[in-house]
Amino acid sequence: MTFIDRPVAIGLDLPRRDGAAKVRGTAVYAYETPVENPAYAHPVQATVARGRVTALDTAAAEVLDGVLAVLTPATAERLASTEDRELAALQDDGVAFRGQVVALVVADSSETARHAAALVRVTYAQEPHDSELRADRDDLYAPERVNPDFPTDTVEGDVAAATAVAAVVVEQTYTTATYHNNPLEPHATTAHWEPADGRLTLWDSTQGVHPARTAVASVFGLDEAKVRVVCPYVGGGFGSKGTPHVNVVLAAMAARAVPGRPVRLALTRQQMFSLAGYRTPTVQRCLLAAERDGRLTALAVDVVEQTSRIKEFAEQTGVPARMMYAVANRRTTHRLAALDVPVPSWMRAPGECPGMFGPEVAMDELAERLGLDPVELRIRNEPVTDPQTGKPFSSRNLVGCLREGAARFGWSGRDPRPGVRRDGDWLVGTGVAASTYPVHRMSKSTAVIRREGDRYVAEIGAADLGTGTWTTLAQIAADALGVPVERVEVRIGDTDHPMATVAGGSSGMSTWGSAVVEAARAFRTRYGAEPPERAEASGSVPPADDRWAMHAFGAQFAEARVHLDTGEIRVPRLLGVFAVGRIVNPRTARSQLVGGMTMGLSMALHEHSVLDPRTGHVVNHDLADYHIAANADVAEVEAHWLDEHDPHVNAMGTKGIGEIGIVGTAAAVSNAVWHACGARVRDLPVTLDKVLPALEDPPGR
Amino acid sequence: MKPFEYRSPADAAAAVRSVAGNPAAVFLGGGTNLVDHLKLGVAAPDLVVHVADLLPAGIEELDGGTLRIGAGVRNSDLAADRRVRERFPVLSQALLSGASGQLRNMATTGGNPLQRTRCVYFQDVTTPCNKRQPGSGCSAVGGWTRHHAVLGASEHCLAVHPSDMAVAMAALDARVRVLGPDGERTIPFTGLHRLPAGTPERDTVLEHGDLITAIDLPPLPLARRSAYRKVRDRASYAFALVSVAAAVEVRDGVITDARVAFGGVAHVPWRAHRAERVLRGAPATEETYRAAADAELADARPADGPDGGNAFKIPLLRRTLAATLRGLVREDAR
């Protein structure tokens, strides 16, 4: 790996290459792919949370004009692999969660399919279900590993002994809610089987065409060469399109059931709440012990969360606490309850996002107890090497972010007392929290560089979730080839291009960019400066340098206002400073960071999937009731970054910016709400009912 | 959705005849609520009769000063009307605090008060709901009740009425003009909606085929100093947790007259007569505001639920009423 020392195209503030097509509405998304004579599929979902389907009466649906097929466990094709039980659609009569698909209607129109689905009568042998996560359950278990492959528990030193002699101890329980990714574009697929040769094409809204192909080929027992997945544009995924969910399998099954006709399947917003993944609720018991000067002597984070009974997903909530601060005695644990609930999965910054809520509010509480500034408390606990691995950090600029953020935000001179600042009818406060996210680079991805006329073409099966890949990969290829960026064309989003890994773990640029750089180097080595037409070379991700601990860091500052009478909470200002390596494109980077922070604000104040334990389903399953921050909630959101040069992470020096923006935001907001009104809210979301008891009645004026 | 017949008759009388003659027929106004229900299966009519374009879409001033608002007037036009903004600011504010700009451009004056509850169990055909399917049970009892009633609910239904406009109308002594199969009649706005009791399937006193043609706002001088305060879980585009529509007249520090209604807390836009009685003749002080709230909330009953229930609405409404009245009195003093 050679570091790109003198970037030219990298760092340019270029508009998105796909921007105009999206604004004009000409960018084609999965569901609207032009195909001949499409049919439409609509799932029938279980209305019990656990049990067995004893009868499926499809007669009324089947006689409806326009209905082409009704697939049930009795009529659906047998899948080659049912190992992934989330994807084993219509293979047996078991019901493992409310909302599971028990039948599928295919019809000439989406309206007819939906109507027919409502006419399918399902009889169940219902069994008692258990869908409620509580930390005091007696059936919690330790998973073998936590996502993706971290140890479940870690212990270093002696937390109990250090706590017993500590000057100050903070020990509290913090909870984060269940969250649903809710991308604007629903999970959608257009599926087509070629009658002649049995090839399957899926136009699917996915974060990775190749991983999607691998999963689908396995489920249907197909040679991967017989499956093509195409996805030029994605209307948001946030992790929920990182692995295929059952809707993709259903679309392919439906298309095979109506030979010769492509089938479209888009989940409704309500269906996305049970079929497209979500973030587990977490219960975090956090302990911090410190000397009088603020130096931490012990830290423990014991996490309880849920998974489904049919498929385990263990969110790595305790992982960021393992490396965040210098503390000799540490314990982190994860325990799961396997419940009769839908299958949880990735959601933006799995692990770090919920896992930097409890500890970062606890740090604020510790600062309060010590009478120490919360910025200073964090600086005093800055480690020299990675506390978890002992390795040196490839770069670690948390302190720089905290200082730069404090200066930009106007933190100095802050009165630490809560509930003493007024502006009209509002109490005003400020808060801070740290952010972190690991630098991930996937081990496999290949790119091809080819000369076509006066242009260089870079092909790789990468994804653009709206993040900017179409544009930023061209910038990287331009610098790796030493040509102006206008002369580079990028082709992504198709399994006909070389294999690429998922857009997940903020690894996209670091992984695909590394492959592009290698391909460009191979190209120049082979063909020099004057390559012949159609000259072509490929390159793959080189091995990672594992001598370093590689992480991105950030500091987030929030101003919160709490209404004296009503307890309404507003956040007029969010400011984040990040150390995320080299920025490929400041425009798309800022958009990602601001977007992450906005999502963090939404998590802090609004988002909460409410599961009714009596039914086992999320009852606020639409965007009217599952609140995300609306425009009026999002005021000033500023993202800045340090000029960070890290030659160890990869050839570009990039660290990944897709997820860090959401990490720590909710803690900063909760800390600011405490500073505003004195209510310490440890359970997200921070809503007015949780601060009302702390407000004077009548308000002093 | 279930296929249905669609008609767009020439006049209101024909529309009423069409719906009255078919028990499975519905009126379609702006469609901002019904269209959702068609997709969700909450409504499954055989016949949809479009009336938004054939109802009066103007606001006229009658002799004596009453403002007659045609049922076809869109919410955004009503909110922007100069007479409404000057004489009934509470109504304009209520309208503008509801929904989004796009929805307000569609929603009609006649349709708005007839929108159905947003109770999550009502909107989900897989859960029992007495309002949707009489006798099936109320899932909100013991369920998620953050957005449910604390006043006037029954064991059969905890739903709240979602409209903001209706809360202002209830405070303003508005009157509803209705065209039915047997002709026209007028009913007080506060008599339009009904408490759920044992028959929550009936939101209002209207009979099948009754069509709202206009809403009359009689002159109400004190409403020139009126306000709508809506408290919700996000800054916009959310239904009220609680809301207050209020108008007060103050002389020499004494409240001489008042109109108060609450939203987000009952099956109906809740006219707060008890609070008004406390306010009339009392000094304009924090103690008075709280005594008024306490009088109205004496019979309030919170509901519990997995999310902590809705007991917070009682202190929240008390505080919101006080804040609203305080603001109006301050304005009055200027």
Interface residues (C-beta under 8 A of the other chain):
Chain A: T47 E111 R114 H115 A118 Q270 D425 D565 T566 G567 E568 R570 L605 H606 H608 V610 L611 D612 P613 R614 T615 V619 N620 H621 D622 A624 D625 H627 A629 A630 N631 A632 D633 T687 L688 D689 L692 L695 D697 P698
Chain B: M1 K2 P3 K39 G41 R118 V120 Y121 Q123 D124 V125 T126 T127 S139 G142 G143 W144 R146 H147 V231 D233 R234 A235 S236 Y237 A238 F239 L241 E286 R290 P306 D307 G308 F312 P315 L316 R319 T320 A322 A323
